[in-house]
Amino acid sequence: MTKKELEDKLDELKSDYVRIQSDLDKLVYVRGRASSAEEQLVRLEKELAEVYKKLEEYED
């Protein structure tokens, strides 16, 4: 992946993270099933870490 592609992927992941976090907040408020949203956030956090690591390699 190019640096631009990684940056685009990072933006996409951040957007997804914010959306899912908002959904999770709503689920918690209405006492809904939040485990699925929590799992998605954990997955996104791992993906974000991977993309950040790859971007750091470009900067080295």
N, C-alpha and C positions, 0 to 999 in steps of 0.2 A: 504494500500500500504506500502511496505517496503521502507526504506530510499533509497536503491539502485534504486528501481522503480521510486521513486520521482525524484531522480537525473537524471535518464534516460529521464523521461518525461520533466524535465526542459531543458535538452540539446535539445530535439526534439522541444520544443516550441521556444527556442532561435533561432534555425536554421530556423524554419518557419518564425519567426518574421523578421530575417535578409533578407530572400528571398522575403517576401512580401514588406518590406521596399524598397528593390531594385526595385521590380516591380512598386511600387508606384512612385519612383523617375523617372522611365522611362515613366510612364503614364503622369506625370506632364510635363515632358520635351516635349512630343509630343502632349500635350493638350488633352490627352485621358480622359476617365471617371474614375476618381480616387476614387469615393465614396465607391465602393465595397472593394477596397484594404484598405481604411481607416477604414471601419467597421470591416474588418478582424483583423487589427492591434489592435483596441479597444478590440475585443474579446480575442485576444491573451494576451493583457496586463492584463486582468482580470484573465485569466487562470494562467499566470505567478505569479500574486500576490497570488492566492490560493495555488499554489505549494510551493512558498516561505514560506507562513504561515505554511503549513503542515511540511515543513522541520525544521522550527524554533521549532515546537512542539517536534520534535525528539531530538533537542539539549538542550531543557529545562530539 
